[in-house]
Amino acid sequence: MEIKVLGPGCANCKRLYEETEKALRQLGLDAKPAKVEKIDEIVAHGAMMTPALVINGEVKSSGRIPSQRELTNWLATAAMKE
């Protein structure tokens, strides 16, 4: 599973990264999100606002920090597809 947190390193970007790691631990998934901080790479994903979360190439959220329920749902669904 490919998980990316997009953002320039702001407080909300760091929080999304931490919340994503927390959701992965809750689900018992052995995956580590990647931090994408370069603006050109962020734009290449089609995310116009940060923080953004990309799971397996699909932008799941942009411009906000999703709830733990959303995060665990998206990650569990992605894990089932593998």
Secondary structure, 3 states (H helix, E strand, C coil): CCEEEECCCCHHHHHHHHHHHHHHHHHCCCCCCEEECCHHHHHHCCCCCCCEEEECCEEEEECCCCCHHHHHHHHHHHHHCC
